[in-house]
Amino acid sequence: MALHQDIKNGIKTAMIAKDQVRLGVLRGLISDFTNEVVSKKMKPDEILSDEDAMNVIKRAAKRRMDSIEQFKGGGRNDLAEEEEKELAILKTFIPAGMSKEEILKIATAKKEELMITEKSKAGLLMSHIMKELKGKADGGDVKTIVDDLLK
């Protein structure tokens, strides 16, 4: 079953369980999905592909992480805790990323394939690696590894 449909079904489960935090997160995701569907010029009741749905979920998780950072910086730990609870729910839908060792193997192979030795070509190397990984790895981890490879 599609991820989009799973989340729609999860709303009913959250309502029955009276899990208000989960219910709020899932309703927010459905709203984000609808916005994404409309932005892709599809009908509002159509279902997103799993890849598009995952991109929406990752954006929602990133928003939560940014909010947590801002709230903690502003001394609002109570609001940061709420965002952390929501982020934990979102992370249940996001598959585990690749380890740094796996990224390093791919990055090293790509560096040799493209014959890149200069730090000025780091962006080119990174774009090729990210295309190959297709969202399976965190961009920050890839950047760190590319920077280490081209020292």
C-alpha angles and dihedrals in degrees: 000000000000119000090235090056092045090056092048089053090047090063091065091048092049091050092052091047090046089229100159097182093051091044091053093049093048093047089050090051092050088052090050090048091052091050090050092049091051092046088054088055093247127133113276093241095054121109122243121234115256090252093053092044090051090051090053091049092049090051090050090050091049090052089053092050091050091049092049090053092048094046093049090048089052094048094249100131091158091063091041090056091054091051090048090055090051092046090053089056092048091050090061088069096045115083117231113272127235120280120250090248091057091047090049092054092051093043092050092049091048091048091054093043092053093037092228116167104150124088089222089070094055092109092054092049092046093050091052092048093048091050090053094046094046097203096317091117135048112257091223091057091048091050092051092050093046090050090051092048093052100046 
